[in-house]
Amino acid sequence: TTEVGAEGLRTTAGVHMMIARNPGEFADQVLHLLHDPGKRSVMGDEARRRVMEEYSWPVIGQRLLRAYDRACQRTGRSQPQLVSRMKLNSEDFAGRAAGSHRR
């Protein structure tokens, strides 16, 4: 990817992805990965692990629910019934998703 494409991602260049500053550098990095199956495999595994830890639906859902909780606490309002139902569905989904994403 590019530096702009990687902005905001919780990743490390060379571990989870490659960053290129121009098309020639991008092509060189692609060729390097094509010719180095070990590096390609390790990087793919690390990238997948990072996606599951940071960007999977269960993780994003829990972050959203925590944001709702903080908003409700700041306003002094009780948590809406919908959010409570979302928690139950999110916990159920998280359990099912964890089992379905294992290799």
C-alpha positions in Angstrom: 0.0 0.0 0.0 1.0 3.7 0.2 1.7 5.8 3.2 -1.7 7.5 2.8 -3.4 4.1 2.4 -1.8 2.9 5.7 -2.8 6.0 7.7 -4.9 5.2 10.7 -4.2 1.4 10.5 -2.7 -0.3 13.5 -0.1 -2.0 11.5 3.6 -2.1 11.0 5.3 -1.8 7.7 7.3 -4.9 6.8 5.4 -7.0 9.3 1.7 -6.7 8.3 2.1 -5.0 4.9 4.6 -3.3 2.6 4.5 0.4 1.9 5.7 1.9 -1.3 6.2 5.5 -2.2 6.0 5.1 -6.0 4.9 2.5 -8.6 8.4 1.2 -9.2 8.9 0.6 -5.5 5.5 -1.1 -5.3 6.4 -3.4 -8.2 9.7 -4.3 -6.5 8.0 -5.2 -3.3 5.4 -7.3 -5.1 8.2 -9.2 -6.9 10.2 -9.6 -3.7 7.1 -11.3 -2.1 6.5 -13.4 -5.1 10.0 -14.7 -4.9 10.1 -15.2 -1.2 7.3 -17.6 -0.1 8.5 -17.7 3.5 8.3 -13.9 3.9 4.9 -13.9 2.0 3.6 -16.6 4.3 4.8 -14.9 7.5 3.5 -11.5 6.4 0.1 -13.0 5.4 -0.2 -14.8 8.8 0.7 -11.6 10.7 -1.7 -9.5 8.6 -4.5 -11.9 9.2 -3.8 -12.0 12.9 -3.8 -8.2 13.1 -7.1 -8.0 11.1 -8.8 -10.5 13.5 -7.4 -8.7 16.6 -8.2 -5.1 15.5 -10.8 -5.1 12.7 -13.1 -8.2 13.0 -16.8 -7.6 13.5 -16.8 -8.8 17.1 -14.0 -6.4 17.9 -15.6 -3.5 16.1 -18.9 -4.3 17.7 -17.4 -4.3 21.2 -15.8 -0.9 20.5 -19.1 0.5 19.4 -20.8 -0.8 22.5 -18.2 0.7 24.7 -18.7 4.0 22.9 -22.4 3.8 23.6 -21.8 3.0 27.2 -19.5 6.1 27.6 -22.0 8.3 25.8 -24.8 7.1 28.1 -22.7 7.6 31.2 -21.7 11.1 30.2 -25.3 12.2 29.5 -26.6 10.5 32.7 -29.1 8.5 30.6 -29.6 4.8 30.9 -28.6 2.6 28.1 -31.4 2.1 25.6 -33.0 -1.2 25.3 -31.7 -1.5 21.7 -28.1 -1.3 22.9 -28.7 -4.0 25.5 -30.1 -6.3 22.8 -27.0 -5.4 20.6 -24.7 -6.5 23.4 -26.4 -9.9 23.5 -26.3 -10.3 19.8 -22.7 -9.1 19.7 -21.6 -11.6 22.3 -23.4 -14.4 20.5 -21.9 -13.3 17.2 -18.4 -13.0 18.7 -18.6 -16.6 19.9 -19.8 -17.9 16.5 -17.4 -15.8 14.5 -14.4 -16.9 16.6 -15.2 -20.5 15.7 -15.8 -19.9 12.0 -12.6 -17.9 11.3 -10.1 -20.4 12.6 -8.0 -22.2 10.0 
